[in-house]
Amino acid sequence: MRYSGFTVIAQALKGHTGWQPVWRDASPKSAYDVLIIGGGGHGLATAFYLAENHGIRNVAVLEKGYVGGGNVGRNTTVIRSNYLLDGNTQFYEFSMKLWEGMSQALNFNVMFSQRGMLITAHSADQLYGFGRRANIMRLNGVDADILDRDEVRRLVPYLDFSETARSPIHGAIFQGRAGTARHDAVAWGYARAADAHGVDIIQGCEVTGFVRDGERIVGVETTRDRIGAGKVGLAVAGHTSVLGRKAGLELPIESHVLQAFVTEPIKPLVHHVVAHGKEHFYVSQSDKGGLVFGGGLDGYNSYAQRGNLGMIREVAEAAVDVMPCISRLRILRHWGGVMDMTPDGSPIICPTPVDGLYLNGGWCYGGFKATPASGWCFAHTIATGKPHPLSAAYSLDRFRTGRTIDEAGVGPFAWLQ
Ligand code: FAD
């Protein structure tokens, strides 16, 4: 259904009684060919690509809360493909290409805004390291530029270029195709498109255990019903190790909280995504005018989806260090999400040693940008029983063999190396 501006206003006055739901409120069937646990970006994208790419439509996504209530709706929406190491470089660039066609593919505007991302360098050595990263990106067909101090100043004059700056800026690495997207829209777009293919999206349905036939997993216990499955895919982000343990898997994953902040709205100031190359601070400006920014990870393990005062102080210090002009802005909201951290900072997409169980997790700080590629490759892995060539390096086995992809959290701080 199409809505005119008048209809939108009329509906607002009538209490939203005439909206068409964008996906069905499905009740669980007794069994499915594939069950996906976790209705975040990754689970929904996987369900969509199972149907779209592999014709597997007898699929349900089981979500304990509501679609968009997890990290997919809590992140700072930075999308980039500025990775250094083999495996990551190709995977994240593939993801970027999927982002570039996502609104058309889903017929849903995810507001992908390729405004460019800049990471400041604060020493000659750091700028040299950025040069190496940019060369590797370019050799892999990814756009990258190195900017000198004057070029950075022209692009982002509001940073501290004064003689007394605590962190003098030497230059920057810039990816013009990087940017942001509307995170809720990504969840809704995949949910709607999966639903249109016949996928059941079942909210308020927590998976509490696994049903086995011998060694094989053949279904799940939930807070609603027992549901049978040909195959089960796990895409529960910060709760990966909790569910993994229930299935008999000890995973090399720890859960930590990552926090984000939004300020009161101001006139357009920050036209790119800007990251401090020396401290834990990165920022973009929302369409409403608020500065959306994030910082570092809480140092201890936690499942608490909330912020804390200590991190406000740490991030505010880093913000004012490079961008003193925002020192008097008020923070409006502040929240947290639970990150599934792996030892090498890279994710896991693979079949598991447990027959019938497939794993997607360990996204650390950086899983939002991976959403489409993750869904694409995980769907391939579930459908064929084999890793997709682009995610083959993201095996669980690598922690045993030592073939890790050590990119330091591949998130806001990969560039601090
Ligand atoms: P989620 O949305 O968390 O989905 C997992 C779902 O599983 C949840 O909805 C949860 O309710 C459900 N679930 C859990 N247990 C069960 C169960 N037992 N039964 C049923 N359902 C269950 N990434 C970027 O690329 N760029 C960024 O700028 C960025 N910034 C971030 C900033 C913050 C503050 C945070 C918190 C994260 C950030 N991330 C960023 C990381 C990114 O958000 C995550 O890596 C990614 O969203 C994780 O995948 P997901 O969307 O599937 O997770």
Boltz pocket constraint, residues with backbone or C-beta under 6 A from the ligand:
constraints:
  - pocket:
      binder: B
      contacts: [[A, 37], [A, 38], [A, 39], [A, 40], [A, 41], [A, 42], [A, 43], [A, 62], [A, 63], [A, 64], [A, 65], [A, 66], [A, 68], [A, 69], [A, 70], [A, 71], [A, 72], [A, 73], [A, 74], [A, 75], [A, 76], [A, 77], [A, 78], [A, 79], [A, 205], [A, 206], [A, 207], [A, 208], [A, 235], [A, 236], [A, 237], [A, 238], [A, 239], [A, 243], [A, 258], [A, 259], [A, 260], [A, 294], [A, 335], [A, 336], [A, 337], [A, 338], [A, 363], [A, 364], [A, 365], [A, 366], [A, 367], [A, 368], [A, 369], [A, 370]]
      max_distance: 6.0
